[in-house]
């Protein structure tokens, strides 16, 4: 019976999609737009659950902060050693700021390893001159040691991809905690201390992620993408708090992630064939831990913060979302045996079932939009119930999205920003008509890439354009 749960669930979702598309041609009135009703109903139920759960989680954290105020700080306890891995290819323009941010941490990393994945720009030349590197042979690669920053090492190797580079890096790293950091991600000064705090506080924690704020390049589209991605990221990280409290958080951003070394060793490192190696690894860690009868937690740490370069053009945005969604599909199919499987705890019972629905959710969303436009253009009439439903959905989203920004800032423990709150209202009102369509389009392109079994990689930014510095 267990082997039938995945095809039954996935087949049902596809069957409903086909029936609702047929209804758009066979019926009139509300029934013709039944795909839209289903999409709105599911999206609203999920949003309501996330906001209510986030409220509970934030309130618990606030009570915990008050109860632990004045107690012995975690910084006085034995601290684990920590290594930072930066896999970089042609990152000359952003790497200096990334390293500068690491050099001013309140708790410095025990070592910083830059893995040069076959760069063809002047990145290694800059590293050599700026940090006085002296290279020595290390098999087929070369290792550079810095005389002015003893913690810094640079591994030069031929281009083989991010996952393979990270595997080489963590295997040579000496830290008990291994942090992966993108070269265009700049950490706040207390970020690494917060990572150490998290692993000290929870001995079962195997993987942790930080909270990232997107920063776009100064391009013609920068304002547009900065505006919408700011609130998308804020809600996304807040939702991770929700999944975290139910022990079923699957998504940790590899741009700033931390792993207990023993977890990496047990899992065998990153999958070099995966399009989303960080997401795939979390699934594997959960699966293997449950099968061994062990308990492992995955968390997002509010105190570990930073900014990261985000797409600032239509082409790069769609390419990023296409890769993300194609990787999500491939990972879900790879671990489909966990779907609706109580052996894997809440991850199997609930999260993997929700992810099965999410596989086709973008197709539902775009199909609902197309059918709505078709009804307006061809039939020139829209049932009053549909109009009321759309208005009710906008009001519902407006209310909960605005409140989620308040919860997000309470979670981070930062003063409430009226400006950010007001901007969130504008984003909520306009997002369904512009940004959300682009997101869903990127997901559909991800389906096409998955079915083709191929993704054409492209850099997120032009080689001669630096990501903006933190200011």
TACORUR-V110183 format. One record per residue. N is the residue number from 0. RES is the residue in one letter. PSI is psi in whole degrees, -180 to 180 (NA if undefined). OMEGA is omega in radians with two decimals (999 if undefined). D_CENTER is the distance of its C-alpha to the mean C-alpha in Angstrom with 2 decimals. Layout:
n: [N,N]
res: [RES,RES]
psi: [PSI,PSI]
omega: [OMEGA,OMEGA]
d_center: [D_CENTER,D_CENTER]
This chain:
n: [0,1,2,3,4,5,6,7,8,9,10,11,12,13,14,15,16,17,18,19,20,21,22,23,24,25,26,27,28,29,30,31,32,33,34,35,36,37,38,39,40,41,42,43,44,45,46,47,48,49,50,51,52,53,54,55,56,57,58,59,60,61,62,63,64,65,66,67,68,69,70,71,72,73,74,75,76,77,78,79,80,81,82,83,84,85,86,87,88,89,90,91,92,93,94,95,96,97,98,99,100,101,102,103,104,105,106,107,108,109,110,111,112,113,114,115,116,117,118,119,120,121,122,123,124,125,126,127,128,129,130,131,132,133,134,135,136,137,138,139,140,141,142,143,144,145,146,147,148,149,150,151,152,153,154,155,156,157,158,159,160,161,162,163,164,165,166,167,168,169,170,171,172,173,174,175,176,177,178,179,180,181,182,183,184,185,186,187,188,189,190,191,192,193,194,195,196,197,198,199,200,201,202,203,204,205,206,207,208,209,210,211,212,213,214,215,216,217,218,219,220,221,222,223,224,225,226,227,228,229,230,231,232,233,234,235,236,237,238,239,240,241,242,243,244,245,246,247,248,249,250,251,252,253,254,255,256,257,258,259,260,261,262,263,264,265,266,267,268,269,270,271,272,273,274,275,276,277,278,279,280,281,282,283,284,285,286,287,288,289,290,291,292,293,294,295,296,297,298,299,300,301,302,303,304,305,306,307,308,309,310,311,312,313,314,315,316,317,318,319,320,321,322,323,324,325,326,327,328,329,330,331,332,333,334,335,336,337,338,339,340,341,342,343,344,345,346,347,348,349,350,351,352,353,354,355,356,357,358,359,360,361,362,363,364,365,366,367,368,369,370,371,372,373,374,375,376,377,378,379,380,381,382,383,384,385,386,387,388,389,390,391,392,393,394,395,396,397,398,399,400,401,402,403,404,405,406,407,408,409,410,411,412,413,414,415,416,417,418,419,420,421,422,423,424,425,426,427,428,429,430,431,432,433,434,435,436,437,438,439,440,441,442,443,444,445,446,447,448,449,450,451,452,453,454,455,456,457,458,459,460,461,462,463,464,465,466,467,468,469,470]
res: [X,X,X,X,X,X,X,X,X,X,X,X,X,X,X,X,X,X,X,X,X,X,X,X,X,X,X,X,X,X,X,X,X,X,X,X,X,X,X,X,X,X,X,X,X,X,X,X,X,X,X,X,X,X,X,X,X,X,X,X,X,X,X,X,X,X,X,X,X,X,X,X,X,X,X,X,X,X,X,X,X,X,X,X,X,X,X,X,X,X,X,X,X,X,X,X,X,X,X,X,X,X,X,X,X,X,X,X,X,X,X,X,X,X,X,X,X,X,X,X,X,X,X,X,X,X,X,X,X,X,X,X,X,X,X,X,X,X,X,X,X,X,X,X,X,X,X,X,X,X,X,X,X,X,X,X,X,X,X,X,X,X,X,X,X,X,X,X,X,X,X,X,X,X,X,X,X,X,X,X,X,X,X,X,X,X,X,X,X,X,X,X,X,X,X,X,X,X,X,X,X,X,X,X,X,X,X,X,X,X,X,X,X,X,X,X,X,X,X,X,X,X,X,X,X,X,X,X,X,X,X,X,X,X,X,X,X,X,X,X,X,X,X,X,X,X,X,X,X,X,X,X,X,X,X,X,X,X,X,X,X,X,X,X,X,X,X,X,X,X,X,X,X,X,X,X,X,X,X,X,X,X,X,X,X,X,X,X,X,X,X,X,X,X,X,X,X,X,X,X,X,X,X,X,X,X,X,X,X,X,X,X,X,X,X,X,X,X,X,X,X,X,X,X,X,X,X,X,X,X,X,X,X,X,X,X,X,X,X,X,X,X,X,X,X,X,X,X,X,X,X,X,X,X,X,X,X,X,X,X,X,X,X,X,X,X,X,X,X,X,X,X,X,X,X,X,X,X,X,X,X,X,X,X,X,X,X,X,X,X,X,X,X,X,X,X,X,X,X,X,X,X,X,X,X,X,X,X,X,X,X,X,X,X,X,X,X,X,X,X,X,X,X,X,X,X,X,X,X,X,X,X,X,X,X,X,X,X,X,X,X,X,X,X,X,X,X,X,X,X,X,X,X,X,X,X,X,X,X,X,X,X,X,X,X,X,X,X,X,X,X]
psi: [-39,-39,-17,-14,-44,-54,-32,-44,-47,-41,-37,-43,-42,-41,-43,-40,-47,-44,-41,-32,-38,-39,-30,-24,-32,-21,172,174,-148,-37,-31,-27,34,-29,-36,-38,-43,-45,-48,-41,-47,-45,-39,-42,-43,-43,-44,-43,-43,-42,-44,-45,-38,-40,-45,-45,-43,-42,-41,-44,-39,-40,-37,-41,-41,-41,-27,-1,127,-7,173,126,151,-26,-18,-12,168,127,136,149,151,131,139,128,129,105,119,136,116,51,35,-36,-18,-24,-39,-44,-35,-47,-37,-43,-35,-31,-12,20,147,-30,109,152,148,-28,149,121,116,121,108,109,61,44,148,2,-158,20,-50,-36,-44,-45,-42,-46,-40,-36,14,63,143,119,147,153,141,79,-129,-4,176,146,126,131,136,137,-23,-15,86,-26,-14,131,146,120,119,133,164,155,123,7,161,-47,-45,-39,-42,-37,-43,-39,-49,-27,-30,-11,151,-9,150,-28,131,119,129,134,129,150,-22,22,127,120,145,161,-25,12,-48,-33,-40,-35,-48,-43,-44,-43,-30,-43,-36,98,-20,-8,122,-31,140,150,157,179,123,142,128,140,126,152,164,84,178,-31,3,-45,-42,-53,-35,-44,-54,-38,-26,-46,-31,-46,-43,-49,-40,-43,-34,-40,-31,-33,-40,-53,-32,-40,-17,10,44,36,121,-24,116,127,123,-12,-26,91,156,139,137,132,-38,-31,-43,-42,-43,-38,-18,15,-160,147,114,-11,-4,145,-18,75,-31,-43,-42,-40,-39,-42,-45,-38,-46,-50,-50,-37,-45,-39,-24,-2,25,161,124,139,149,126,158,129,118,-29,-13,96,159,177,153,148,131,155,140,19,154,-46,-46,-34,-48,-36,-41,-48,-32,-45,-45,-47,-38,-41,-38,-46,-49,-41,-41,-41,-37,-37,29,-21,-15,-14,128,27,109,-15,-25,29,-150,-29,-47,-45,-41,-56,-46,-27,-43,-39,-30,-42,-39,-21,-41,1,-43,-35,-40,-46,-49,-38,-40,-40,-45,-44,-40,-44,-41,-41,-41,-43,-37,-44,-15,31,138,123,140,-32,-39,-42,-46,-38,-43,-42,-43,-37,-42,-43,-42,-49,-41,-45,-49,-35,-40,-42,-32,-32,-38,-44,-40,-45,-34,-40,-44,-14,31,155,143,133,114,-37,-46,-39,-44,-41,-33,-31,-44,-39,-41,-40,-32,-23,-44,-24,-11,-73,-41,-35,-41,-39,-46,-36,-43,-37,-40,-41,-32,-40,-44,-42,-40,-44,-33,-22,26,139,128,113,147,148,151,-25,160,149,-32,14,120,148,147,146,158,131,NA]
omega: [-3.11,-3.10,-3.10,-3.03,-3.14,-3.14,3.12,-3.13,-3.12,3.12,3.11,3.14,3.10,-3.14,3.11,3.10,-3.13,-3.12,-3.12,3.06,3.07,-3.13,-3.14,3.10,-2.99,-3.04,3.06,3.12,-3.08,-3.10,-3.13,-3.14,-3.12,3.11,3.09,3.11,3.12,-3.13,-3.13,-3.12,-3.13,-3.11,-3.13,3.11,-3.13,3.14,3.12,3.11,-3.10,-3.11,3.12,3.14,3.10,3.09,3.13,-3.11,3.14,3.13,3.10,-3.14,3.13,3.08,3.13,3.12,-3.14,-3.09,-3.11,3.14,3.14,3.10,-3.12,-3.13,3.13,-3.11,3.14,3.13,-3.13,-3.04,3.09,3.04,-3.00,3.08,3.09,3.09,3.07,3.06,-3.00,3.04,-3.14,-3.09,-3.09,-3.02,-3.10,-3.09,3.14,-3.13,3.09,3.14,3.11,3.13,3.10,-3.07,-3.11,3.10,3.08,2.99,-3.07,3.02,3.09,3.03,3.07,-3.12,3.04,3.10,3.12,-3.07,3.07,-3.12,3.11,3.08,-3.07,-3.07,-3.09,3.09,3.12,3.12,-3.10,-3.09,-3.07,-3.05,3.05,-3.10,3.02,-3.01,3.06,-3.10,3.08,-3.04,3.11,-3.12,3.05,-3.11,3.12,3.12,-3.10,3.10,-3.11,3.06,-3.02,-3.11,-3.04,3.00,3.14,3.12,3.11,-3.11,3.06,-3.14,3.11,3.11,-3.05,-3.07,3.14,3.12,3.12,3.10,3.07,-3.10,-3.07,3.11,3.11,-3.13,-3.10,-3.05,3.05,3.07,-3.14,3.14,3.02,-3.05,3.04,-3.10,3.14,3.08,-3.06,-3.06,2.97,-2.93,-3.10,-3.04,-3.10,3.07,3.12,3.08,3.12,3.12,-3.10,-3.13,3.07,-3.08,-3.09,-3.14,3.14,-3.07,-3.14,-3.11,3.09,3.09,3.08,3.09,-3.05,3.06,-3.11,3.06,-3.07,3.08,3.10,3.11,-3.13,-3.10,-3.01,-3.12,3.13,-3.08,3.09,-3.09,-3.05,-3.11,3.09,-3.11,3.05,3.13,-3.11,3.12,-3.12,3.13,3.07,3.11,3.10,3.05,3.11,-3.12,-3.12,-3.08,3.08,3.13,3.09,3.05,-3.12,-2.99,3.01,-3.09,3.12,3.09,3.05,-3.11,3.14,-3.08,2.97,-3.03,-3.14,3.10,3.10,3.14,-3.13,-3.11,-3.11,3.09,-3.04,3.12,-3.07,3.13,-3.09,3.05,3.14,-2.97,3.13,3.14,3.14,-3.11,3.13,3.08,-3.07,3.13,3.10,-3.08,-3.08,3.14,3.13,-3.11,3.09,-3.13,-3.13,3.11,3.11,3.11,3.10,-3.03,2.92,-3.03,-3.05,-3.10,-3.13,-3.00,3.09,3.04,3.14,3.13,-3.13,-3.12,-3.11,3.11,-3.07,-3.07,-3.11,3.10,-3.13,3.11,3.12,-3.10,3.06,3.13,3.14,-3.05,3.08,3.09,3.08,3.14,-3.11,3.14,-3.12,3.10,-3.13,-3.09,-3.09,3.09,3.12,-3.07,3.11,-3.10,-3.10,3.11,-3.08,3.03,-3.12,3.11,-3.13,-3.06,-2.98,-3.00,-3.12,3.05,3.09,3.13,3.08,3.07,-3.11,3.12,-3.06,-3.12,3.10,3.12,3.04,-3.07,-3.14,3.11,3.11,3.12,-3.14,3.14,3.12,3.11,3.13,3.13,-3.12,-3.05,-3.04,-3.07,3.09,-3.14,3.12,-3.12,-3.09,3.12,3.13,3.12,3.13,-3.14,-3.14,3.12,3.12,3.11,3.12,3.13,3.12,3.13,-3.13,-3.11,-3.05,3.09,3.12,3.13,3.14,3.09,3.07,3.11,-3.13,-3.12,3.04,3.13,3.14,-3.14,3.14,3.14,3.13,-3.13,3.13,-3.14,3.13,-3.13,3.13,3.11,3.13,3.10,3.11,3.13,-3.12,-3.11,-3.06,-3.07,-3.10,-3.06,-3.09,-2.98,-3.11,3.10,3.11,3.10,-3.11,3.09,3.09,3.12,3.09,3.05,3.06,3.07,-3.14,3.12,3.12,-3.13,3.08,-3.12,-3.07,3.03,3.07,-3.08,3.04,-3.14,-3.12,3.13,3.09,-3.09,-3.08,3.13,3.13,3.00,-3.13,3.13,3.10,-3.11,999]
d_center: [33.15,29.74,29.47,30.13,27.41,24.64,26.95,28.46,25.25,23.90,27.44,27.85,24.84,26.29,29.75,28.92,27.37,30.62,32.83,31.28,31.56,35.16,35.78,34.96,38.04,40.27,40.12,40.38,39.22,36.23,36.28,35.64,32.27,31.36,28.08,27.09,28.35,26.32,23.07,23.78,24.87,21.82,19.39,21.62,21.99,18.28,17.86,20.94,19.86,16.55,18.55,21.38,19.34,17.50,21.03,22.30,19.62,20.07,23.83,23.82,22.05,24.53,27.40,26.26,26.12,29.64,31.00,29.87,31.07,33.89,33.19,32.89,29.67,27.36,28.03,31.54,30.51,30.21,27.11,25.35,25.41,22.21,21.43,18.92,18.11,17.48,17.51,19.03,20.84,22.84,21.11,24.41,23.62,20.48,21.10,23.98,22.03,19.32,22.26,24.11,21.39,21.54,25.33,25.58,23.52,25.57,25.09,25.03,23.41,26.16,25.23,23.04,22.90,22.17,22.07,23.59,22.60,25.75,25.52,28.24,28.08,29.64,26.74,28.71,31.90,30.41,29.10,32.56,34.53,32.41,32.00,35.19,33.78,36.20,35.13,36.48,36.27,33.84,34.64,33.50,31.25,32.23,31.10,31.58,32.53,32.72,35.95,34.75,31.39,32.15,28.61,27.40,27.62,26.84,26.73,27.83,27.39,27.57,24.54,22.98,19.23,16.31,16.32,20.10,20.10,17.83,20.16,23.12,21.70,20.98,24.30,26.20,24.41,26.52,24.20,23.66,20.05,18.12,15.42,13.48,13.17,12.90,16.26,15.10,13.36,16.07,16.24,18.40,21.56,20.91,17.40,18.82,21.37,18.84,17.21,20.78,21.60,18.90,20.19,23.75,23.39,21.90,23.59,21.76,18.26,17.12,13.48,12.02,9.12,9.95,9.55,9.10,11.32,11.42,14.86,16.51,19.53,22.94,23.47,25.15,21.95,20.24,21.30,20.14,16.57,16.42,17.81,15.61,12.18,13.26,13.65,10.75,8.41,11.10,11.32,7.72,7.98,11.51,10.91,9.22,12.61,14.35,13.12,13.71,17.28,17.97,16.90,14.54,10.96,9.41,5.64,5.46,4.16,7.52,8.41,9.61,10.08,13.50,15.50,19.01,21.12,22.96,19.88,19.22,22.93,23.15,20.35,21.76,18.80,16.33,17.30,18.63,18.87,15.28,13.36,10.02,11.66,9.09,8.25,12.00,13.13,11.85,13.87,16.74,16.91,17.18,19.68,21.80,21.97,23.20,25.62,27.05,27.39,25.24,22.90,19.53,17.03,13.29,12.46,10.61,13.46,14.48,16.81,14.54,13.63,13.49,13.14,11.52,13.10,11.87,13.91,17.26,19.13,19.24,19.48,16.58,14.31,15.59,15.35,11.64,11.06,13.82,12.41,9.04,11.31,14.03,12.09,11.00,14.73,16.08,14.28,15.44,18.88,19.04,18.59,20.47,23.06,20.89,20.92,23.30,24.42,25.41,25.69,21.96,22.13,19.94,17.20,19.87,21.85,19.33,15.64,16.57,19.03,16.63,14.42,17.79,18.46,15.14,16.26,19.00,17.91,17.37,20.82,22.29,21.07,22.50,25.55,26.21,26.22,28.51,30.85,31.07,32.05,34.48,36.13,36.62,37.96,40.14,41.25,41.18,40.64,37.82,38.57,38.62,36.44,33.62,34.03,34.01,30.94,28.95,30.26,29.49,25.88,25.54,27.21,25.13,21.80,23.39,24.39,21.30,18.87,21.32,21.52,17.79,17.87,20.75,18.99,15.99,18.62,20.62,17.81,17.39,21.18,21.71,24.55,24.01,23.94,26.17,25.21,21.49,22.56,24.96,22.55,20.19,23.23,23.66,20.09,20.46,23.83,22.95,19.42,20.80,23.28,21.32,17.57,16.84,19.24,17.48,14.14,16.25,18.21,15.32,14.59,18.33,18.46,15.89,18.49,21.18,19.51,19.03,22.66,23.85,22.06,21.33,18.90,20.51,18.42,18.92,18.04,15.76,18.77,22.46,23.88,26.17,23.70,22.10,19.06,20.58,21.28,20.34,23.22]
